[in-house]
Amino acid sequence: MSSDGDLRLEERDGGWALAGQDAPQFRLVDEYLAYLADRNYSPRTVRSYGYDLLAFCRWLLTTGQPLPEVGTEVLLGVSAGLP
């Protein structure tokens, strides 16, 4: 995986989506943001969620953790031996 510097959030057609070389592996994030927009969430709320998810995806890239393998243990740091 490449560095997280390329991944960014962009406004597209009135919605928000991840962009950059690594964006295709996070299509689920784009689908979720589109779902929120379809459910008439405020555009500012969708953008805010988008930036939170961008930070999460960047963390996944730096740790080398694939999105489909993320579970509670990964999020809590159990596999890393953290308390």
Secondary structure, 3 states (H helix, E strand, C coil): CCCHHHCEEEEECCEEEEECCCHHHHHHHHHHHHHHHHCCCCHHHHHHHHHHHHHHHHHHHHHCCCHHHCCHHHHHCHHHCCC
